[in-house]
């Protein structure tokens, strides 16, 4: 292969990698996973590979668009933090205009896929989620720690989007799943903010619920939200969405999550915060898949 061809192939590979980073592909995939599971939890919805793939595609595009908007808005602060300095817009490998163009195209295509194949209720919710994440939560991060509460709404809306794709009337099941993912996010994001407190402070982000940062008050807040997850975890069973097996799995998962948060309060260190963070990463797929498995049985 000639040098020019090698250079072109390398450039294409780097560009694809940049777009993958711009979309935060792994995070977007996780978000859309919850949407697809919630869609399959709707009564009367059977597994259909075409519908699942299209919901994944539409969800990835809208979520990727929201993440692109976030990176354009935070390009200067991203450049200050070690964890985010290599992002394509922050590093200068991609212009804000290119990223913004991608965001518009991805958002439009994603909403049209969801709207045309499923329904426009789900598409409108996905558009609202993008707006709330990109234009309300993102700038609020530098103003007040209430941004975590605001950001938890678009963070939980994928559950409602997935449910709406199968039930545009938005029955109680969709709202229960929304609440489950909504309250899960508080210990999850506060653990991340605890670990990255120095970087966030440098960038001017106010993410922890205490002005003092890594305090007992912040740890107590994580405990309180973990406690709230326990009665919410009973609701899928109480409303007849799933059976006793998933009730037990969700209950045990909630107790483990609470234990990690109590350990953070007791130890008050980065290691304990990592326990909450990694525990929360495992928690969500375990809970959602247990609900789905119980429904399928």
Helices and strands as residue ranges (DSSP letters): H 3-23, H 25-40, H 49-73, H 75-78, H 88-91, H 96-117, H 120-132, I 133-137, H 138-140, H 147-166, H 172-195, H 197-203, H 216-238, H 244-267, H 270-296
